[in-house]
Amino acid sequence: MATDTGFDALIPADMAAKAEQVGVNKANLSLQKLIPLGVLAGAFIGLGANFSQVITADTGLSPGIRALLGGLVFSLGLILVVVSGAELFTGNTLIVMAFASRRVSAGKLLRNWGVVYLANFVGAVSVAALVHWSGKLDAGDGALGQRVLAMAETKGSLTWTHAFVSGILANALVCLAVWMTMSAHNLFDKVVVIVFPITAFVAAGYEHSIANMFFFPLALFHGPTDDQQHVTWGHFLADNLVPVTLGNIVGGAVLVGLVYWFVYLRQRPTA
């Protein structure tokens, strides 16, 4: 499959074929594998999100540096998913490439997305509960707890349109990171290509559904004050998670998956 170009990386056409096969493999995973791997992915994203919160809680840094560092360390989440092997809903929107090639049925596509989405929720909320019970949000002057609540309030106050579009942008970058790992031949390559797109989406403040499954529950466990009127389960589920999830599907499946399928897989060479 690999094409010799003189570079130690697959070219995009070969990346597309590889991504398609990965999609087939993911769609055919048994529930016994899919569920625990989905829980792990949600937990990994939660760990990366918590790392980002710890860094950005330092108010002594300039806003730009805080955003940059917060995005950089958040990359840990996707690195753990890709390198350790886990099933992340937002990355799995790329399975649409195998679906478009008729190698995966609509039923298997939706089965994967549905099971992984729910498993990601369990993993992310579990990490949020553990972080809350660790008592770290109240340590020192409570700066981390204040940061957690402020982030959730900002996310909960987004309009439906803003949340949807922000979800598109976030998962376009996430799936570009996953897409570029298809070109990698070693661990170092995978880590490097993940870091910049993830740093970009976090620093820009875009919305990632699985990360928000950690951010909101953690804020709710910590206990919002009267100033955080948008930190409720209702605002989280109806005003953030739904539009962000739909935006993530568009950003990953359409802007990345279907575009590259159209360019490289729609008309395969006959010989």
C-alpha positions in Angstrom: 0.0 0.0 0.0 2.8 2.4 0.9 4.1 4.6 -1.9 7.9 5.3 -2.1 8.3 9.1 -2.2 11.7 9.4 -0.6 10.0 10.5 2.6 9.6 8.4 5.7 5.9 8.8 5.8 2.8 7.7 3.9 1.4 10.0 1.3 -2.2 11.1 1.6 -3.6 8.6 -0.8 -2.1 5.7 1.2 -3.2 7.4 4.4 -6.8 7.4 3.1 -6.7 3.7 2.4 -5.2 3.0 5.8 -7.9 5.2 7.5 -10.6 3.3 5.6 -9.2 0.0 6.9 -8.9 1.3 10.4 -12.6 2.3 10.2 -13.6 -1.2 9.1 -11.6 -2.7 12.0 -13.2 -0.3 14.5 -16.7 -0.9 13.2 -16.3 -4.7 13.7 -15.0 -4.6 17.3 -17.0 -6.7 19.7 -18.8 -5.0 22.6 -16.5 -6.7 25.0 -13.7 -4.6 23.5 -15.6 -1.5 22.4 -17.0 -0.7 25.8 -13.9 -0.8 27.9 -11.8 0.9 25.2 -14.5 3.6 25.1 -14.4 4.1 28.8 -10.6 4.4 28.7 -10.8 7.0 26.0 -13.2 9.2 28.0 -10.9 8.8 31.0 -7.9 9.8 28.9 -9.5 12.9 27.6 -10.6 13.7 31.2 -7.0 13.4 32.4 -5.8 15.7 29.6 -8.5 18.2 30.3 -7.7 18.2 34.0 -4.0 18.8 33.2 -5.1 21.8 31.1 -7.2 23.2 33.9 -4.3 23.0 36.3 -2.0 25.0 34.0 -4.6 27.6 33.1 -5.6 28.2 36.7 -2.4 30.2 37.1 -3.6 33.7 36.8 -0.1 35.1 36.8 0.4 34.1 33.2 -0.7 36.3 30.3 -4.0 35.1 28.6 -2.1 34.1 25.4 0.5 32.0 27.3 -2.2 30.4 29.4 -4.2 29.4 26.3 -1.1 28.1 24.6 0.1 26.0 27.5 -3.4 24.8 28.3 -3.7 23.5 24.7 -0.3 22.0 24.7 -0.8 19.9 27.8 -4.4 18.9 26.8 -2.7 17.0 23.9 -1.9 14.3 26.5 -5.5 13.2 26.2 -5.4 12.3 22.5 -1.8 11.0 22.8 -3.0 8.5 25.4 -6.0 7.5 23.1 -3.9 7.0 20.0 -0.8 5.4 21.5 -2.4 3.4 24.3 -5.2 2.3 22.0 -8.7 3.4 22.9 -12.0 4.3 21.2 -12.8 8.0 21.1 -16.2 9.1 19.6 -14.8 12.3 18.0 -12.0 10.4 16.3 -14.3 7.6 15.2 -16.3 10.0 13.1 -13.6 9.1 10.5 -15.3 5.7 10.2 -17.5 7.5 7.7 -14.8 6.9 5.2 -15.3 3.2 5.3 -19.1 3.7 5.3 -18.8 5.9 2.1 -16.9 3.1 0.5 -19.6 0.6 1.5 -17.3 -1.4 3.6 -19.2 -0.6 6.7 -23.0 -0.6 7.1 -25.0 2.3 8.5 -26.0 0.0 11.4 -22.4 -0.8 12.3 -21.4 2.9 12.0 -24.2 4.0 14.3 -23.5 1.1 16.7 -19.9 2.2 17.1 -20.7 5.8 17.5 -23.5 5.2 20.0 -21.6 2.7 22.2 -18.4 4.6 22.2 -20.2 7.9 22.9 -21.9 6.5 26.0 -18.7 4.7 27.1 -16.7 7.9 26.7 -19.3 9.6 29.0 -18.8 7.0 31.7 -15.0 7.4 31.5 -15.0 11.2 31.5 -17.5 11.5 34.4 -15.6 8.9 36.4 -12.4 10.9 36.1 -14.3 14.0 37.0 -15.6 12.3 40.2 -12.1 11.1 41.1 -10.7 14.6 40.7 -13.5 16.0 42.8 -13.0 13.5 45.6 -9.2 14.1 45.5 -9.8 17.5 47.1 -7.4 19.2 44.7 -10.0 21.8 43.6 -10.0 23.3 47.1 -6.2 23.2 47.6 -4.4 26.5 48.3 -6.7 29.4 47.6 -9.1 27.4 45.6 -7.9 28.8 42.3 -8.3 25.5 40.5 -11.9 25.2 41.7 -12.7 28.7 40.5 -11.2 28.0 37.1 -13.3 24.8 36.8 -16.5 26.8 37.5 -15.5 29.7 35.3 -14.9 27.3 32.3 -18.2 25.6 32.8 -20.1 28.9 33.0 -18.5 30.1 29.8 -19.3 26.9 28.0 -22.9 26.8 29.4 -23.6 30.3 28.3 -22.8 29.7 24.6 -25.7 30.1 22.1 -26.7 26.9 20.3 -25.2 28.3 17.1 -21.9 29.2 18.7 -21.7 25.8 20.4 -22.4 24.0 17.1 -19.9 25.9 15.0 -17.3 25.7 17.7 -17.9 21.9 17.7 -17.3 21.8 14.0 -14.0 23.6 14.3 -12.8 21.6 17.3 -13.3 18.2 15.7 -12.0 19.2 12.4 -8.7 19.8 14.2 -9.0 16.7 16.3 -9.6 14.5 13.2 -6.8 16.2 11.3 -4.6 15.1 14.1 -5.9 11.6 13.9 -5.7 11.7 10.1 -2.0 12.7 10.2 -1.2 9.8 12.6 -2.0 7.6 9.6 1.2 8.8 8.0 3.4 8.0 11.0 5.8 5.1 11.2 6.8 5.4 14.8 5.7 6.7 18.2 7.6 10.0 17.9 5.8 10.9 14.6 2.4 10.2 16.1 3.0 12.4 19.1 4.4 15.3 17.1 1.5 15.4 14.6 -1.1 15.3 17.4 0.3 18.2 19.4 -0.2 21.1 17.1 -3.8 20.6 16.0 -4.9 19.8 19.6 -3.1 22.8 21.0 -4.8 25.0 18.3 -8.3 23.8 19.1 -7.9 24.2 22.9 -6.1 27.5 22.7 -8.8 28.9 20.4 -11.5 27.8 22.8 -13.4 25.5 20.5 -15.8 22.9 21.9 -15.1 19.1 22.2 -18.1 17.0 23.3 -16.0 14.4 25.2 -13.9 16.9 27.0 -17.1 18.7 28.0 -18.3 15.4 29.6 -15.4 16.0 32.0 -15.6 19.8 32.4 -19.3 20.1 33.2 -19.7 17.2 35.7 -16.5 18.3 37.5 -18.0 21.8 38.0 -21.3 20.4 39.0 -19.6 18.0 41.5 -17.6 21.0 42.9 -20.8 23.0 43.4 -21.6 26.1 41.3 -22.3 29.4 43.1 -25.1 31.9 42.4 -22.8 33.5 39.8 -22.7 30.3 37.7 -26.3 30.2 36.5 -25.5 28.2 33.4 -23.7 25.4 35.3 -26.6 23.0 35.5 -27.3 19.6 34.0 -30.0 21.1 31.8 -27.6 23.7 30.3 -24.9 21.1 29.9 -27.0 18.5 28.1 -29.4 20.7 26.0 -27.5 23.8 25.4 -23.9 22.5 25.1 -23.6 18.7 24.7 -26.2 18.3 21.9 -25.0 21.2 19.6 -21.4 20.5 20.3 -21.8 16.8 19.5 -23.6 17.6 16.2 -20.9 20.0 15.4 -18.2 17.5 16.1 -19.8 15.0 13.7 -19.9 17.6 10.9 -16.3 18.7 11.6 -14.9 15.2 11.7 -17.1 13.2 9.4 -17.7 15.8 6.7 -14.9 18.3 6.7 -12.2 15.7 7.2 -13.5 12.2 6.5 -15.7 12.7 3.5 -13.4 15.3 1.9 -10.5 12.9 1.9 -12.7 10.0 0.9 -13.9 12.1 -2.1 -10.4 13.1 -3.1 -8.7 9.7 -2.7 -11.2 6.8 -2.4 -14.2 7.8 -4.5 -12.7 6.6 -7.7 -10.2 3.8 -7.1 -7.6 2.8 -9.7 -8.7 -0.3 -11.6 -5.2 -1.7 -11.8 
